[in-house]
Each structure stands twice: as C-alpha cells, then as structure tokens.
C-alpha cells in the first residue's frame, strides 16, 4: 500500500499531462482513499484490469478507462478533461458525475443518462442501446447517436456541434430543434421535418423517406415554410 501512495505523490509532482505508464497500473481492487487518489494530471487506465474506482476521485486532466471491465463509476467523480469509457460494459452513470471535457461512451451498454446532464465537449453514444435522452441535456460540441435504437429527442433541443442520427429508427424530430453544425439523418425513417428547425451546417437526408418523396428544392421550401433554416441539403 505504501508503494501505491508514493506512486500518486510522484504523479502529482509532475507536469499536468503526466500519464501513468501501463506497467504501473496495479491499483485495481485496492482500498485507496480519497486523499491517496487525487490526480492533478492525466490518468490512463485503458486496457488495465481495473474494475472499480474510489468515491470522490478527482482527475485534473483526462481519464481513460477504455477497454476495461469497469461496470460503474464512483460517486462524486470529477474529471476536468475528457472521460473515455468506450468498449466497457458500463450501463449507467452516477447523477453527480462531472465531466468538463468530452465523454466517449461508444460501444458500451449505456441505457440512460442522468437528468440535467452536462457535457462541455462532445458526447459519443454511437453503437449503444440507448433509446432516449434526458429532458435537460447540454452538449457543448458534437453528439453522436449513430447505430443506436434512439427513438426521440428532447423538446427544444440544442446541439452546439454536429448531430449524428445516421442509421437509427428515429421517425420524427422535436419542434425548435437547433443544430449548430451538420445534421445527419441518413438511413433513418424520417418522413417529415419539424417546425422551426435550424441547421447551421449540412442536412443529410440520404436514403430517407423524405429523399424519395421530395426534391432538394421542395425540402428547402418545406423548412422555410415551417419557420426554419438550413445552410445546405444533401439528398
């Protein structure tokens, strides 16, 4: 145990982006306390045998847990950088999780997100079983939902980057949807577009019922008639 304590004291004395070497990943299943695990920089546990982390863990940089068998996150986890959980069996997130960067949950078993959830960077939920999003969700950059069974989006939803809904069973979009980047609806079952739709990038409608029924010019007119706007359309 003393060696583990010394290890983290050593990490905290290094520059902010210091990465724990893979050969030193020996902390899984040890009773490490909050004081002993307060990492100022980057914590890389990818492909390790770690299965749990202590409550109140704070990581000053990014936390990489990809390709591990971790099934849950500790209470009061705060990550000041990105949190990478791709290719893990995790199914849910704690309500008090704080991620100040991006969150990668692709290829996980995530089924839901906490209410009033905030991700300041991108949120990747691609290839997960998630079917819906919380009513209040803030995404600071891109939102990836491709290859999921997602069926609906929150009302008055805003995405501050690219929104990827490609190859999903979604059939309709909420009114007042605002996407500050591109909107990918290719290979979906979207049959109509909502009121006040705003897409500041490209709207991709390839292989949708809309693309089979309307021309590009008709789609642009449809959006404008419903009070919306779009920069460009791909059919």
C-alpha positions as CSV (number, residue, x, y, z in Angstrom):
1,X,0.0,0.0,0.0
2,X,2.8,2.4,0.8
3,X,4.1,2.0,-2.8
4,X,0.7,3.0,-4.2
5,X,0.7,6.1,-2.0
6,X,4.2,7.0,-3.2
7,X,3.2,6.5,-6.8
8,X,0.4,9.0,-6.6
9,X,2.5,11.5,-4.7
10,X,5.0,11.2,-7.6
11,X,2.3,11.7,-10.2
12,X,1.1,14.9,-8.5
13,X,4.6,16.3,-8.5
14,X,4.9,16.0,-12.3
15,X,3.6,18.2,-15.1
16,X,-0.2,18.3,-15.7
17,X,-0.2,15.9,-18.7
18,X,1.8,13.2,-17.0
19,X,0.5,9.7,-17.9
20,X,0.7,6.7,-15.7
21,X,2.8,4.0,-17.6
22,X,0.9,0.8,-18.3
23,X,3.4,-1.2,-16.3
24,X,2.4,0.7,-13.1
25,X,-1.3,0.0,-13.4
26,X,-1.5,-2.1,-10.2
27,X,-4.3,-0.2,-8.3
28,X,-7.4,-2.3,-9.1
29,X,-9.3,-3.7,-6.2
30,X,-7.0,-1.9,-3.6
31,X,-8.6,0.2,-0.8
32,X,-7.3,3.5,-2.0
33,X,-8.7,6.6,-0.2
34,X,-9.7,10.0,-1.5
35,X,-6.5,11.6,-0.2
36,X,-4.4,9.0,-1.9
37,X,-6.0,9.3,-5.3
38,X,-6.3,12.9,-6.3
39,X,-4.6,13.1,-9.7
40,X,-3.7,16.5,-10.9
41,X,-2.9,15.4,-14.5
42,X,-3.9,12.7,-16.9
43,X,-4.9,9.2,-15.6
44,X,-4.6,6.4,-18.2
45,X,-6.1,3.1,-17.1
46,X,-7.0,1.8,-20.6
47,X,-6.8,-1.9,-21.2
48,X,-6.0,-2.5,-17.5
49,X,-7.7,-4.9,-15.1
50,X,-9.3,-2.2,-13.1
51,X,-12.9,-2.9,-12.1
52,X,-13.7,-0.1,-9.6
53,X,-12.5,3.4,-8.5
54,X,-12.9,5.1,-5.1
55,X,-15.6,7.7,-4.4
56,X,-14.7,11.4,-4.6
57,X,-12.0,10.7,-7.2
58,X,-10.8,14.0,-8.8
59,X,-8.8,13.9,-12.1
60,X,-7.2,17.2,-13.1
61,X,-6.8,16.1,-16.7
62,X,-8.4,13.4,-18.8
63,X,-9.4,9.9,-17.5
64,X,-9.1,7.0,-19.9
65,X,-10.9,3.8,-18.9
66,X,-11.5,2.4,-22.4
67,X,-11.3,-1.4,-23.0
68,X,-11.6,-2.2,-19.3
69,X,-14.2,-4.2,-17.4
70,X,-15.4,-1.3,-15.3
71,X,-19.2,-1.6,-14.7
72,X,-19.8,1.6,-12.7
73,X,-18.3,4.9,-11.8
74,X,-17.8,6.2,-8.2
75,X,-19.9,8.8,-6.6
76,X,-18.7,12.4,-6.9
77,X,-16.3,11.6,-9.7
78,X,-15.0,14.9,-11.3
79,X,-12.9,14.9,-14.5
80,X,-11.6,18.2,-15.6
81,X,-10.7,16.8,-19.1
82,X,-12.2,14.1,-21.2
83,X,-13.6,10.8,-19.9
84,X,-13.2,7.8,-22.2
85,X,-15.4,4.8,-21.4
86,X,-15.6,3.2,-24.9
87,X,-15.7,-0.6,-25.1
88,X,-16.6,-1.1,-21.5
89,X,-19.7,-2.9,-20.0
90,X,-20.9,0.2,-18.2
91,X,-24.7,0.6,-18.2
92,X,-25.4,3.9,-16.3
93,X,-23.7,6.9,-14.9
94,X,-23.9,8.5,-11.4
95,X,-26.1,11.5,-11.0
96,X,-23.3,13.6,-9.6
97,X,-20.8,12.9,-12.4
98,X,-19.0,16.0,-13.6
99,X,-17.1,15.9,-17.0
100,X,-15.6,19.3,-18.1
101,X,-14.4,17.9,-21.4
102,X,-15.8,15.3,-23.8
103,X,-17.4,11.9,-22.9
104,X,-16.9,8.9,-25.0
105,X,-19.5,6.1,-24.3
106,X,-19.4,4.4,-27.7
107,X,-19.6,0.6,-27.8
108,X,-20.8,0.4,-24.2
109,X,-24.0,-0.9,-22.7
110,X,-25.2,2.5,-21.6
111,X,-29.0,2.7,-21.4
112,X,-29.7,6.1,-19.9
113,X,-28.1,9.4,-18.9
114,X,-28.6,11.3,-15.7
115,X,-31.2,14.2,-15.6
116,X,-29.8,17.7,-16.1
117,X,-26.6,16.2,-17.6
118,X,-23.9,18.5,-18.9
119,X,-21.0,17.6,-21.2
120,X,-19.0,20.6,-22.2
121,X,-17.3,18.8,-25.1
122,X,-18.6,16.1,-27.5
123,X,-20.8,13.2,-26.4
124,X,-20.3,9.9,-28.2
125,X,-23.1,7.4,-27.7
126,X,-22.7,5.5,-31.0
127,X,-23.3,1.8,-31.1
128,X,-25.1,1.7,-27.7
129,X,-28.6,0.5,-26.6
130,X,-29.7,4.0,-25.6
131,X,-33.3,4.8,-26.7
132,X,-33.9,8.2,-25.3
133,X,-32.2,11.2,-23.8
134,X,-33.0,13.2,-20.6
135,X,-35.3,16.2,-21.0
136,X,-32.5,18.5,-20.0
137,X,-29.2,17.7,-21.7
138,X,-26.4,20.1,-22.5
139,X,-23.8,19.1,-25.2
140,X,-21.1,21.6,-25.9
141,X,-19.9,20.1,-29.1
142,X,-20.9,17.1,-31.3
143,X,-23.4,14.5,-30.4
144,X,-23.0,11.0,-31.9
145,X,-26.1,8.7,-31.8
146,X,-25.5,6.6,-34.9
147,X,-26.3,2.9,-34.9
148,X,-28.4,3.2,-31.7
149,X,-32.1,2.4,-31.2
150,X,-32.8,6.1,-30.3
151,X,-36.5,6.9,-30.9
152,X,-36.8,10.5,-29.8
153,X,-35.0,13.7,-28.8
154,X,-35.9,16.2,-26.0
155,X,-38.2,19.1,-26.8
156,X,-36.4,22.4,-27.8
157,X,-33.1,20.5,-28.0
158,X,-29.9,22.4,-28.9
159,X,-26.7,20.7,-30.1
160,X,-23.7,23.1,-30.3
161,X,-22.0,21.0,-33.0
162,X,-22.6,18.1,-35.3
163,X,-25.6,15.8,-34.6
164,X,-25.3,12.3,-36.0
165,X,-28.5,10.2,-36.1
166,X,-27.5,8.1,-39.0
167,X,-28.8,4.5,-39.3
168,X,-31.3,4.9,-36.4
169,X,-35.0,4.1,-36.2
170,X,-36.0,7.7,-35.3
171,X,-39.1,8.8,-37.2
172,X,-39.6,12.3,-36.1
173,X,-37.8,15.3,-34.7
174,X,-39.0,17.8,-32.0
175,X,-40.1,21.3,-32.9
176,X,-37.5,24.0,-32.3
177,X,-34.5,21.6,-32.8
178,X,-31.3,23.7,-33.3
179,X,-28.1,22.2,-34.6
180,X,-25.1,24.5,-34.9
181,X,-23.2,22.1,-37.2
182,X,-24.3,19.4,-39.6
183,X,-27.3,17.1,-39.1
184,X,-27.0,13.5,-40.3
185,X,-30.3,11.8,-40.8
186,X,-29.2,9.3,-43.5
187,X,-30.6,5.8,-43.4
188,X,-33.3,6.8,-40.9
189,X,-37.1,6.6,-41.2
190,X,-37.7,10.4,-41.0
191,X,-40.8,11.2,-43.0
192,X,-41.2,14.9,-42.2
193,X,-39.3,17.8,-40.7
194,X,-40.4,19.8,-37.6
195,X,-41.4,23.4,-37.1
196,X,-38.5,25.9,-36.6
197,X,-35.7,23.5,-37.5
198,X,-32.4,25.3,-37.6
199,X,-29.3,23.6,-39.1
200,X,-26.3,25.8,-39.5
201,X,-24.4,23.2,-41.5
202,X,-25.4,20.4,-44.0
203,X,-28.7,18.5,-43.6
204,X,-28.1,14.9,-44.8
205,X,-31.3,13.1,-45.9
206,X,-29.7,10.4,-47.9
207,X,-31.8,7.1,-48.1
208,X,-34.7,8.5,-46.1
209,X,-38.4,8.6,-47.0
210,X,-38.1,12.3,-47.5
211,X,-35.3,11.9,-50.1
212,X,-37.5,9.5,-52.1
213,X,-40.6,11.8,-51.9
214,X,-39.2,15.3,-52.3
215,X,-36.6,17.2,-54.3
216,X,-33.9,19.3,-52.6
217,X,-35.8,22.5,-53.6
218,X,-39.0,21.2,-52.1
219,X,-37.3,20.3,-48.8
220,X,-35.8,23.8,-48.6
221,X,-39.2,25.3,-49.1
222,X,-40.7,22.9,-46.5
223,X,-38.2,24.0,-43.9
224,X,-38.7,27.7,-44.7
225,X,-42.5,27.4,-44.7
226,X,-42.2,25.9,-41.1
227,X,-40.1,28.8,-39.9
228,X,-36.8,27.0,-40.1
229,X,-33.5,27.5,-41.9
230,X,-30.7,25.3,-43.3
231,X,-27.3,26.1,-44.8
232,X,-27.3,23.2,-47.3
233,X,-29.0,19.9,-48.0
234,X,-27.7,16.6,-49.3
235,X,-30.3,14.1,-50.7
